[in-house]
Amino acid sequence: MNIQITNINIQYENDELSNVQIYFSGHDEERTIHLNGFIPLSSEEYIENESVTALATLIKQKINEKLNPAE
């Protein structure tokens, strides 16, 4: 799955990072599946994964968790 980050919305509360929304679009190699949306992150998750590569990996993980919830 190819994921492209399209926007990062950072929200502050009392001058401190409170949460982040990572907007993305993605598709498979054959372009038969398309995804878009946003993934909310805590400030800790964002700080630990600030690089674009790390964020894309985290987005893939979060998408997988939503598509295949643990029962």
Number of C-alpha atoms within 10 A of each C-alpha: 13 13 19 17 18 13 12 13 11 14 13 11 8 6 7 9 15 14 17 21 17 19 17 18 15 18 15 12 9 7 10 7 10 12 13 14 13 18 16 15 18 12 17 12 14 20 12 10 15 11 11 11 13 13 19 19 14 17 22 17 12 15 16 11 11 10 9 9 8 6 3
